Amino acid sequence: MSTTRWRTGVGHSVVVIPRQLADTCSGNPERLAWLTRLPAAIDELRRRWTLTLGEPWEVEASCSWVAPAERAGLRFWNGDPTVRVIESDAALNAMLLERCEPGTTLRGLPESEQDVVIAGLLRRLWRRPREPPSFRPLSEMLAHWADETLAAAPRWADAGLVRSGLRLFDELSAQAADDVLLATDLHAGNVLRAEREPWLAIDPKPFVGDRAYDATQHLINCPQRLCADPRGTIGCLADLLEVDHVRVRLWLFARAAAEPRDEWSGDSPALARVLG
């Protein structure tokens, strides 16, 4: 991975934009507009929250700007089992989060050990939403994905496979009485070693929905093991989570077949065929 960075001056400070984040934003007008506003937003929050900022992280930081910060007087949200929120600004879509030390990711452990940690965190994260629900349903995220996928129909390599995945998105995301608040993006790169607890989750993207969906992000990040032994790999994590094996496999198939992407041939369709 390239370590090239962009430095953007703001007033008397310098904001470093990691190359991976800049690459994610390139070619997309909405993302580029956000990136253009980012240095000023960072500088404003630095002054408002009286922060001393370190160099931003470049690993696992393709969708957000993340940097270590120092500040006295912690004010936390419910940090169980996530990093705590110290400050937030909804207008700027920014959060000041608890710092994890040493902050190494779960990727350093063998995947079988990652399974145990991921499952333990997910089971603690899953909670029934308050009434009325304060979070969006998973079906809303999947409807957005479906719109993006349908817009790319001329580039589909296997239309039948994609349409099967889209049908499953619709079927599996139907509201159910036992739906819970999901992390949706919990994988080994989003779990950090910490002092307060052995491992803390970062960057959850909460939606209300089916527990089985939450097994997919970690499994997608274990592609070799998943392709070599799909039933065994799915079964191991599903058992740890106490969720239905078949629903996990169906969710994985749907994501591999129909999740929006730039390239519609290659690894994802191949994985979908293995799981189908």
N, C-alpha and C positions, 0 to 999 in steps of 0.2 A: 504494500500500500504506500502511495506517495505521502511524503511528509511535508510537501510544499504548502505554505500558508500565505494567505493574503493579509496584509496589515492595512487597516483603515483608520486614519486619524480622525478623532472627534474632539474638538476643542484642544485641550492640552494633553489628552490621553490618547492611547493607541489601542484599538480593538483588533485582535487577531482573529481572522476568519479561517478555520481549518479548510484545507483543500477539499476534503471529503464532503463537507457541508456545502461549499461553493459549487462543487460538481452536481450535487443533488438538486440545487436550485437552478442550474444553468438550463436554458431552453424552455423554461416555464415562466410566463410573465407574472403570474401570481406569486410564485416562490421568489422570483427576482425582486419583486416589489417589497416583499417581506425582508429579504436580505439587505436591501438598500436602507430600510428603516432600522435594521437591527443595531448597528453601532450606536446610534443616538439613543435607542431604548436602553441598551446596556449601560451607557454613560449616565443616563437619567437615574436608573435604579442604583447604580454604584453610589451616586451622590445622595439619593433619598434614603437609602438604607445604610449609609456610612460603611461601605464595604471596601476591603482591600482584595482585589481580584488577582488570582494567579493565571497562569497560561491555560487556555481551554484544552479540554481533552480532545484528542483526534480519533481515538479508537472508539467504535460504537457510537459515533457522534455525527451521523449523516443527516439527521432530521431535526436537530436542535443544537443550540449553542450551550455548552456545559463547561463550567470552570469552577475550581475551588475558590471559596470565599471565607473571609474571617470577619466575625462580628460578635459582639457581646450580647448577652440577654436573649436566650432562646425562647421562642414562643411556638409551641408545637401543636399540630393537629393530632390525629390518631395515627401514631407511627407503628401500627401492629399489622403486618410485619414489614412495613415499608419505611423508607427514610421519612423523617418528619418534615412537615412544611413549616418554615419559620416566618416567611412573609410571602405575599402573593399580590399580583396586580392583574386583574382580569382584562383590563383594557389593553395592556401590553402583552397579554398571554405569557406572563413571566412568573416564575416562582423562585424563591430562595429556599434551598433544601439543606437538610442536615448533611454534614460532611461525614463520609464513611472512611475510616482508617482501619487497615491499610488501603482499602478500596479496590483490591484486586477482584477480578470477575470470577464467576463460577466456571468459566471455560477451562480453568487450569486443572479441574478434576476430570477423571474418566467419565464418560457419558452415563454409565450405569449409576455412578454416585451422584451425578447431576440430576438424574431422575428422582432420586430420593429427596433431594433438597427442593427441587421445583415442586414436587407433589406436596411436600409439607407446607410450603409457602402458599400454594394455591388453596389448599384446604382451609388455611387461616384467612385468606382473602375473601373467600366465598361467603357472603352474607346476604340475607334477604333485604332488598331495598325498602326504604321507608314508604309509607303511603301518604300522599300520592307519590309515585316514583320520581326521584330527583335526578335520575340518569336516563339517558336515551336507551331504547331497546337495541339489541344486537341487529335486529332486522333492518334498522335504519342505516347502519354502516354497510351491511351487505347489499342493500338497495343502491347505495352510492357506488359500490364496487360493480354491481351489475350494470349500471348505466355506463360506467367507463368501459367495461368489457364489451357491451353491445356496440358502443361507438367504434370499437376496433374490429368489428366483424369482418371487414374486407381482408384483414391480415391473419385471421384464424387459420391454423394449419389443419385442424380437425374440428369441424363445426359440430359434429355429433357429440364429441367429447365435451366441448365447451357448453353446449346446451344442456347436457346431462348435469354438469356442475351447477349451472344457473338454476335448474329446477330444484336441486338439492338445497341450494342457498335458501330458496323460498320455503321449502318444506321443513327443513331442520330448524329454521329460525322462528317458527310459529310460537307464539307466547304460550307458556305453560305455568302451572301453579307453583312449581318448585324452581323457577328461574332465580338466579342469584346475580349479584354484582360480580362481573368478570374482570380479570386483568387484561385479557385479549392479546397482550404482547410480552408475556413472561417467557424469557429464554435465558440461557446461561450468561449472555452478555448484559442482561438487565438485572443481574443479581450480584451484589457486591459484598465482600467480606467486611465486617464491621466490628466495633468494640462492644456496642450495646447488645448486639446479638451476633451469633456466628455469621449469619447471612441476612441481608435486607434487600427487598425488591425496590427497584427504581423504575420510573417511566411507565407506570400502568396506564392503560387507555381504557377507562371503565365504560362498559356497556352491560345492560341487564340481559341475561340469556342463559343458554344451555351450558351446564358445567363441562360437558364433553368437548365443547369448542375450545376451552382453555388448554386442553392437552396439545393442541395442534402446533402452536408456535414453537414450543421446545422440540417437538418431533421433526418439524420442518428443518430445524437447525441441526439435525442428526441424519443427513441424507444417506450416507453410506450404510449405516446400520439399518435404516428404514427400508432401503431398497433390497438389502441382502436378506432381511428377515422381517417383512412387514407385520405379519401376525404376531410374532414373538415380541417385537419392539413395541407395538401398540398395546399388546396385552400386558406387558410389564408395567407401563406407565398407567394404563387404565386401572389395573388392580391397585396400584398405590393410591390412585385418586378415588377408587371405588365408584367408577363410572362405567357405562356400558361400552364394551369393546367395539361393537358394531357401529355405534354412533360416532365414536372417535374416528374409525376408518372412513365412514361416510363424509364426515367433516373434512378430513384430510383429502379425500378424493375431490370433493367440491372445490377446495382451495387450489389444489394442484391443477385442476381442469379449467377453472373459470375465474380465478383471481386476476385482476388487471395486471398487465405487465407490458414491457416494451417488446419482448421477443416471444412469439407464440409457437415456437418450435423449440425442442431441446429438452432440458432436464425436467421441467414441470409436467408437460404432457406424458413423458416417459414414466414419471412417478405415478401419475393418475392411472395409467394403464396397469401398473403393478398393483395398485390398490383397488381397481375396478372389479 
